[in-house]
């Protein structure tokens, strides 16, 4: 019987050692699983924050696009008011000079507004034809003018902060060569 007790005691010790060996591994595994869950939650929160940030920025950009022209439109409306006043005064007094003066004032206001916004006219006077800033709509053959020179400006061209936004529409001189 003594031997049976010894065997049971040995089995109990082995079982305890095995349980002790498994428990630390299980504890470590549980810790890693818990850490993993924490990381998953933190990741989900960060993703939600990023998605909210992206949506907010997209909404702000959309609002900016919708109202970006507000200041320009207000300036255009001021000039429109001036033109309407000039028409009204000219009609009441049958005064063409007042109308011309009002139109000139409005044109000057428009030019100042555009200049303030970074818009500049593309030079054409005494300039050779340049396909990067001019659009030739016709050619003429005038012997007293230089070849590829601008003869007539049909529509002014403009640059916005150095970039062409509308090329000048011009008529250029093309001399015919006699063979």
C-alpha positions in Angstrom: 0.0 0.0 0.0 2.8 2.2 0.7 3.8 1.8 -2.9 0.4 2.7 -4.1 0.5 5.9 -2.1 3.9 6.6 -3.5 2.6 6.1 -7.1 -0.4 8.3 -6.4 1.9 11.0 -4.9 4.2 10.8 -8.0 1.2 11.0 -10.3 -0.1 14.0 -8.4 3.3 15.7 -8.6 3.5 15.0 -12.3 0.0 16.3 -12.8 0.7 19.4 -10.7 3.9 20.0 -12.7 2.1 19.6 -16.0 -0.7 21.9 -14.8 1.9 24.4 -13.7 3.7 24.2 -17.0 0.4 24.6 -19.0 -0.8 27.5 -16.8 2.0 29.9 -17.5 1.7 29.2 -21.3 -2.1 29.6 -21.1 -1.6 32.8 -19.2 0.9 34.1 -21.7 -1.5 33.1 -24.6 -4.4 34.9 -22.8 -2.3 38.0 -22.4 -1.3 37.9 -26.1 -5.0 37.4 -27.1 -6.0 40.3 -24.8 -3.3 42.5 -26.3 -4.5 41.5 -29.8 -8.0 42.5 -29.0 -6.8 45.9 -27.6 -4.9 46.5 -30.8 -8.0 45.5 -32.9 -10.2 47.9 -31.0 -7.6 50.7 -31.2 -7.3 50.1 -35.0 -11.0 50.1 -35.4 -11.2 53.4 -33.5 -8.4 55.0 -35.6 -10.0 53.8 -38.8 -13.3 55.3 -37.8 -11.6 58.6 -36.9 -9.8 58.6 -40.2 -13.0 58.0 -42.1 -14.7 60.8 -40.2 -11.8 63.1 -40.9 -11.9 62.2 -44.6 -15.7 62.8 -44.8 -15.3 66.2 -43.0 -12.5 67.3 -45.3 -14.5 66.2 -48.4 -17.5 68.2 -47.1 -15.3 71.3 -46.4 -13.8 71.0 -49.9 -17.2 70.8 -51.5 -18.3 73.9 -49.5 -15.2 75.7 -50.6 -15.8 74.9 -54.2 -19.4 76.0 -54.0 -18.5 79.4 -52.4 -15.0 80.0 -53.9 -16.4 82.5 -56.4 -18.3 84.5 -53.8 -15.8 87.4 -53.6 -15.5 87.7 -57.4 -19.3 87.5 -57.9 -19.7 90.4 -55.4 -17.2 92.5 -57.3 -19.0 91.7 -60.6 -22.3 92.6 -59.0 -20.8 96.0 -58.0 -19.9 96.6 -61.6 -23.3 95.5 -62.9 -24.9 98.0 -60.5 -22.7 100.7 -61.9 -23.6 99.8 -65.5 -27.3 99.8 -64.6 -27.0 103.2 -62.9 -25.2 104.6 -66.0 -28.0 103.3 -68.2 -30.6 104.8 -66.0 -29.0 108.2 -65.9 -28.4 108.2 -69.6 -32.0 107.2 -70.3 -33.4 109.9 -68.0 -31.3 112.7 -69.4 -30.9 111.3 -72.9 -27.2 111.8 -72.3 -24.8 109.6 -74.3 -21.8 111.1 -72.6 -23.0 109.9 -69.2 -23.5 106.5 -70.6 -20.0 106.4 -72.1 -18.5 107.7 -68.8 -20.4 105.0 -66.8 -19.3 102.2 -69.1 -15.7 103.5 -69.0 -15.8 103.5 -65.2 -17.2 100.0 -65.2 -14.5 98.7 -67.6 -11.8 100.3 -65.4 -13.4 98.7 -62.3 -13.4 95.3 -64.1 -9.8 95.6 -65.1 -8.8 96.6 -61.6 -10.8 93.7 -60.1 -9.1 91.2 -62.5 -5.7 92.6 -61.8 -6.3 92.2 -58.1 -7.2 88.6 -58.7 -4.0 87.9 -60.6 -5.4 88.2 -64.1 -3.3 89.9 -66.8 -3.9 90.7 -70.4 -1.7 88.8 -73.0 0.2 91.5 -74.9 -0.4 91.6 -78.6 0.6 95.0 -79.8 4.0 94.9 -81.7 4.3 91.2 -80.7 5.1 88.3 -83.0 2.6 85.5 -83.2 3.2 82.9 -80.4 1.1 79.7 -80.6 1.4 79.3 -76.8 -0.5 82.5 -76.0 -2.2 83.4 -79.4 -4.8 81.6 -81.4 -4.7 82.5 -85.1 -8.2 82.7 -86.6 -7.1 84.1 -90.0 -4.2 85.1 -92.0 -3.6 88.1 -94.4 -0.9 88.9 -96.9 0.3 92.4 -96.3 3.7 93.2 -97.8 4.3 96.2 -95.5 4.0 94.0 -92.3 6.5 91.5 -91.1 5.8 87.8 -91.5 4.0 86.1 -88.5 3.2 89.5 -87.0 -0.2 90.2 -85.4 -2.3 92.4 -87.6 -5.6 92.5 -85.7 -6.8 91.3 -82.3 -10.3 89.8 -82.5 -10.5 88.9 -78.8 -8.1 89.7 -76.0 -6.4 86.8 -74.2 -5.6 86.5 -70.5 -3.3 84.7 -68.1 -4.2 83.9 -64.5 -1.1 84.0 -62.3 1.1 83.3 -65.3 -1.0 80.5 -66.8 -2.9 81.1 -70.0 -6.7 80.8 -69.3 -7.8 82.3 -72.7 -5.5 82.8 -75.7 -5.7 85.9 -77.7 -7.7 85.4 -81.0 -5.6 87.1 -83.6 -5.2 87.7 -87.4 -1.6 87.2 -88.5 0.4 88.3 -91.5 1.6 85.5 -93.7 3.7 86.6 -96.6 3.4 84.5 -99.7 6.7 83.4 -101.0 7.2 83.8 -104.8 9.1 80.8 -106.3 
